[in-house]
Amino acid sequence: MRIIPFENTHLDEAASLLAIRHMYDRKTHPELPSKFEKVENAKKAIEELLKEKGFGFVALEGSRVVGYMIGSIHTDKNRERHTWIKYAGTAIAEGINVELYRELYTEFAKEMIENGSFNHYVMVPSGNTYTLDSWFRLGFAYEQVHGIRDISVSPLMDSKNLEIRVASKDDEKRIRELATVIMEHQTKSPVFAPGFNEDREDYQDGYAELIDDEATTLWVALDQNEIVGFQVFMPAEVSDGNMLTPDSCTSLVVGATIESARGMGVSTALFQHGLGSAMKEGCQYCETDWRMTNLESSRFWPKNGFKPIAYRLVRKIDPRIIWAKGI
């Protein structure tokens, strides 16, 4: 078997591998959009990756493509110089040992390190434990969970003493105060996600703008006329490159409850009202994501019906490897 750089001539065969992989993914998660079982749609998903200046490798058995891996390099303040292998970014042929993922990554990672990318992220389907294990054996670990749930049967609950309503312009001051609750919470143990003080105003402006965003619904929960939590829902993005989101899906973008109100059922009440509104608008599914190390989220969302459909895994490589060659 040979591993060589990915070229456009490999696109059709790679799309066939991805379409077959997606067919098997849907046996575990039938909620996933069926259109990507068709080679022409799987091909569009890979083409979207290549538009991001993506590059990668293919594995050849003779002249037949039996696996591929495509990613792209990005730079930002939180992740520094890093690489994404997105959900459509890799697949192998039926009957091929999952060890091939490790072989492909070996060549891929070498390229990433030479280009100064030391933080590697990969989106992996949740339903194939053998595939997941191959990434764990490469030194990757869980970071984010992407989940989905059917909302076709979701009765509203009694919110007891809480008032649940849509935010208005009169709530802007309080929304700005709550805008950094999640950022501050996720800086704590065991998440330890950096939250930069200079970003606080951007968070506050962004949340305040959601009040007037016609495509977004910002629900607030009030206890004794004081806003103690919020959740934001909006139509989920469906595109040629998005293999995780079905039609008729709402996205729970963000939600938070102040610490003093936890245990009062705030998040549950907000969530049920958000789902009820989405159902009236014709939605069948809801999708969201959360940090695996956020203990509250990783317990709450599965308890409320979300099934993991994909995991974001991460590997951080010691940058000293550039000069520390052992010689």
C-alpha positions in Angstrom: 0.0 0.0 0.0 1.2 3.5 -0.9 0.3 6.8 0.7 0.7 9.8 -1.6 -0.6 13.5 -1.7 -4.3 14.0 -2.4 -5.0 15.3 -5.9 -8.3 16.2 -7.7 -8.0 12.9 -9.7 -8.7 11.1 -6.4 -11.9 13.1 -5.7 -14.5 10.7 -7.1 -13.1 7.6 -5.4 -12.7 9.5 -2.1 -16.4 10.7 -2.4 -17.4 7.0 -2.8 -15.6 6.1 0.4 -17.3 8.9 2.3 -20.7 8.1 1.0 -20.3 4.5 2.1 -19.0 5.6 5.5 -22.0 7.9 5.9 -24.4 5.1 5.1 -23.0 3.1 8.0 -23.0 6.1 10.2 -26.7 6.5 9.5 -27.4 2.9 10.7 -26.5 4.2 14.2 -27.8 7.7 13.7 -30.6 7.8 11.2 -31.2 11.4 12.0 -28.1 12.3 9.9 -29.0 13.8 6.5 -29.5 10.9 4.0 -28.4 12.9 1.0 -24.7 12.3 1.7 -25.1 8.6 1.0 -25.1 9.7 -2.6 -21.7 10.1 -4.1 -22.4 13.4 -5.8 -23.3 15.0 -2.4 -20.4 13.4 -0.6 -18.2 14.8 -3.3 -19.6 18.3 -2.6 -18.7 17.9 1.1 -15.1 17.1 0.2 -14.9 19.9 -2.3 -16.0 22.3 0.5 -12.9 21.1 2.5 -10.6 21.8 -0.5 -12.0 25.3 -0.8 -10.5 26.0 2.6 -7.0 25.5 1.2 -7.3 21.9 2.4 -4.7 19.3 1.5 -4.1 15.7 2.4 -3.2 12.2 1.5 -4.7 9.1 -0.1 -3.9 5.5 0.5 -3.6 3.4 -2.7 -3.9 -0.4 -3.0 -2.6 -0.8 -6.5 -4.3 2.0 -8.3 -7.5 1.9 -6.1 -8.1 4.6 -3.4 -8.8 2.8 -0.1 -8.5 5.8 2.2 -8.0 9.5 2.4 -7.4 12.3 4.9 -7.8 16.0 4.2 -7.4 19.0 6.6 -6.6 22.6 6.7 -4.4 25.0 8.8 -5.9 28.0 10.6 -4.6 30.5 13.1 -6.4 32.3 15.9 -5.8 33.5 19.4 -7.4 30.5 21.2 -5.9 27.6 19.3 -2.9 29.4 17.8 -1.7 27.7 14.6 -3.8 24.6 14.4 -5.2 22.0 12.0 -8.8 20.9 11.4 -9.8 17.5 10.0 -13.5 18.0 9.7 -16.3 15.4 9.6 -15.9 14.8 5.9 -12.2 14.9 6.1 -11.4 11.2 6.2 -12.7 7.7 5.3 -11.4 4.3 4.5 -12.8 1.4 2.4 -14.9 -1.4 3.7 -12.7 -4.3 4.9 -9.6 -2.1 5.4 -8.2 -2.3 8.9 -8.7 1.0 10.9 -4.9 1.0 11.4 -5.0 2.8 8.1 -6.2 6.0 9.9 -3.0 5.9 11.9 -0.9 5.4 8.8 -2.6 8.3 7.0 -2.2 10.6 10.0 1.5 9.8 10.2 2.0 11.3 6.8 -0.5 14.1 7.4 0.9 15.1 10.8 4.4 15.3 9.4 3.2 17.9 6.9 1.4 19.8 9.7 4.5 20.0 11.9 6.6 21.2 9.0 4.0 24.0 8.5 4.2 25.0 12.2 0.8 23.5 13.2 1.1 21.8 16.6 -2.6 21.6 17.7 -4.6 19.1 15.7 -8.4 18.7 15.8 -10.4 15.9 14.2 -14.2 15.4 14.0 -15.0 11.6 14.4 -18.3 9.8 14.0 -19.5 8.6 17.4 -20.9 5.3 16.3 -17.7 3.4 15.3 -15.7 2.5 18.4 -12.9 1.0 16.3 -12.4 4.2 14.4 -12.4 6.2 17.7 -9.9 3.8 19.2 -7.5 4.3 16.3 -7.5 8.1 17.1 -7.1 7.5 20.8 -4.1 5.3 20.0 -2.6 8.3 18.1 -2.6 10.4 21.3 -5.9 12.2 20.7 -8.5 12.9 23.5 -12.1 14.1 23.7 -12.7 17.8 23.7 -16.2 18.5 22.3 -19.4 16.5 22.0 -21.9 17.1 19.1 -25.4 15.8 19.9 -28.8 15.7 18.4 -32.3 14.8 19.6 -35.7 14.2 18.2 -38.1 16.8 19.5 -41.3 15.4 17.9 -42.6 14.4 21.4 -41.5 17.0 23.9 -44.3 18.3 26.2 -43.8 21.6 28.1 -43.0 21.2 31.7 -44.4 23.2 34.6 -41.8 25.9 35.3 -43.1 26.4 38.8 -42.1 29.8 40.0 -40.1 30.7 36.9 -41.3 33.0 34.2 -40.0 32.0 30.7 -40.3 34.5 27.9 -38.5 35.9 24.9 -35.9 38.6 25.7 -36.8 42.2 24.8 -34.7 45.4 24.4 -35.5 46.2 28.0 -33.4 43.2 29.0 -30.2 44.3 27.3 -28.4 45.5 30.4 -29.0 42.2 32.2 -28.1 40.1 29.1 -24.8 42.0 28.8 -24.1 41.1 32.5 -24.8 37.4 31.8 -22.9 37.3 28.5 -19.7 36.1 30.1 -21.2 33.5 32.5 -20.2 30.6 30.2 -16.8 32.0 29.4 -16.0 32.4 33.1 -17.4 29.0 34.1 -15.3 27.2 31.4 -12.1 28.7 32.7 -12.6 26.7 35.9 -11.6 23.1 36.7 -11.8 20.7 35.0 -12.4 22.5 31.7 -9.6 25.1 31.9 -10.6 26.8 28.6 -8.9 30.3 28.4 -11.2 33.3 28.7 -9.6 36.5 27.7 -10.6 39.7 29.5 -10.2 41.7 26.3 -13.0 39.6 24.7 -15.6 40.5 27.3 -17.0 43.5 25.4 -17.2 41.4 22.2 -19.3 38.8 24.0 -21.5 41.4 25.5 -22.1 43.1 22.1 -22.7 39.8 20.4 -25.3 38.7 22.9 -27.1 42.0 23.0 -27.4 41.9 19.2 -29.2 38.6 19.4 -32.2 40.3 21.0 -33.0 42.0 17.6 -31.9 39.1 15.4 -35.1 37.9 13.6 -33.5 34.5 12.9 -32.7 34.0 16.6 -34.9 33.4 19.7 -33.3 34.4 23.0 -35.3 32.9 25.8 -34.8 34.2 29.4 -35.9 32.7 32.7 -36.9 35.0 35.5 -37.2 34.3 39.2 -38.9 37.0 41.2 -38.5 39.4 38.2 -34.7 38.8 38.0 -33.2 37.1 34.9 -31.4 34.0 36.1 -30.7 32.2 32.9 -31.0 32.2 29.1 -30.9 30.0 26.0 -30.5 30.9 22.4 -32.1 29.0 19.5 -31.8 29.5 15.8 -32.3 27.5 12.6 -29.5 25.0 12.1 -27.3 25.6 9.1 -27.8 23.1 6.3 -25.2 23.2 3.5 -23.3 21.1 1.0 -20.5 20.7 3.5 -22.5 20.0 6.7 -23.0 16.3 7.1 -24.2 16.5 10.7 -27.3 18.6 10.5 -30.6 17.2 9.1 -33.4 19.3 7.6 -36.0 20.7 10.0 -33.5 21.2 12.7 -33.1 23.9 15.3 -29.8 24.7 16.9 -29.4 25.4 20.6 -26.5 27.8 20.2 -25.8 28.7 23.8 -27.3 28.6 27.3 -26.3 29.6 30.8 -27.7 29.8 34.3 -26.3 31.9 37.1 -24.6 29.9 39.8 -27.0 30.9 42.6 -30.0 29.6 40.5 -28.6 26.2 39.7 -30.8 23.3 40.9 -34.0 25.3 40.3 -34.8 23.8 37.0 -33.9 26.9 35.0 -32.1 25.1 32.1 -34.8 22.5 31.8 -37.6 25.0 31.7 -35.8 27.2 29.1 -35.0 24.1 27.0 -38.5 22.8 27.0 -39.9 26.2 26.0 -37.3 26.4 23.2 -38.2 23.0 21.9 -41.9 23.8 22.1 -41.4 26.9 20.0 -39.3 25.0 17.5 -41.9 22.3 17.2 -44.6 24.9 16.3 -42.2 26.2 13.6 -42.1 22.7 12.1 -38.7 21.5 13.4 -38.2 17.8 14.2 -34.7 17.8 15.6 -32.5 19.9 17.8 -28.7 20.0 17.8 -26.1 21.3 20.2 -22.6 20.7 21.4 -20.7 20.9 24.7 -17.3 20.4 26.2 -16.7 16.8 27.5 -14.9 18.2 30.5 -17.8 20.6 31.4 -19.3 18.2 34.0 -22.7 20.0 34.2 -23.2 20.1 30.5 -22.0 16.5 29.9 -24.6 15.3 32.4 -27.4 17.6 31.5 -27.7 17.3 27.8 -27.6 13.5 27.5 -30.2 13.4 30.4 -32.4 15.6 28.2 -32.3 13.3 25.2 -29.2 14.3 23.2 -27.3 11.5 21.6 -23.7 12.0 20.7 -23.3 11.9 16.9 -19.7 13.1 16.6 -16.8 13.9 18.8 -14.2 16.6 18.4 -10.8 15.1 19.4 -7.6 17.1 20.0 -3.9 16.4 20.1 -1.4 19.0 21.2 2.2 18.4 20.1 5.2 19.8 21.9 6.5 22.5 19.6 10.1 21.9 20.8 10.1 18.9 18.4 11.1 21.4 15.7 14.6 21.6 17.2 14.8 18.8 19.8 15.7 16.0 17.4 17.6 13.9 19.9 20.9 14.4 18.2 
